[in-house]
Amino acid sequence: MQRVCFLLKVRQDRLEEYRERHAAVWPEMLEALSATGWHNYSLFLREDGLLVGYVETEDFAAAQAGMEATEVNARWQAEMGEFFESLDGARPDEAMKPLTEVFHLA
């Protein structure tokens, strides 16, 4: 099982709405994530907008590709893109660049 951590930056003026959206993630989005191998998926948001994501999956590239193929992900990414800084034209899910794990205590 891979443990994947990534960082994104939520716009300061959209923090509250970002929290609200994630308090009510669409059921079909949750189903798609589970079906494509996203497990123990968490998002942590700091007050300055730093977003830390963590997910466990058998194969992160395959999990991303699985979500890429879903219609619900296209709708979700289109709505969520406006919440982020520095995406350089990428969707939020494309901007998830895994950090290198340097330590793990099992």
Residue pairs with C-beta under 8 A, 6 or more apart in sequence:
1 39
1 56
1 57
1 58
2 56
2 57
2 58
2 59
2 60
3 54
3 55
3 56
3 101
3 104
4 53
4 54
4 55
4 56
4 57
4 60
4 98
5 52
5 53
5 54
5 98
5 99
5 101
6 52
6 53
6 96
6 97
6 98
6 99
7 50
7 51
7 52
7 53
7 97
7 99
8 51
8 53
8 84
8 92
8 95
8 96
9 49
9 50
9 51
9 84
9 85
9 86
10 18
10 45
10 49
10 50
10 51
10 83
10 84
10 85
11 49
11 82
11 83
11 84
11 85
12 48
12 49
14 82
14 83
15 45
15 47
15 49
17 83
18 45
18 83
19 45
21 79
21 80
21 83
22 43
26 72
26 76
28 72
29 72
29 73
29 76
32 67
32 70
32 72
32 73
33 41
33 67
35 66
36 62
36 63
36 66
36 67
36 70
37 57
37 58
37 59
37 62
37 63
37 66
38 55
38 57
38 63
38 67
39 55
39 56
39 57
40 54
40 55
40 56
41 53
41 54
41 55
41 56
42 53
42 54
42 55
43 51
43 52
43 53
43 54
44 51
44 52
44 53
44 54
45 51
45 52
46 52
49 85
53 96
55 63
57 63
60 98
64 93
64 96
67 73
67 93
68 93
73 93
77 91
77 92
77 93
78 91
80 92
81 87
81 91
81 92
83 92
84 92
84 95
87 94
87 95
88 95
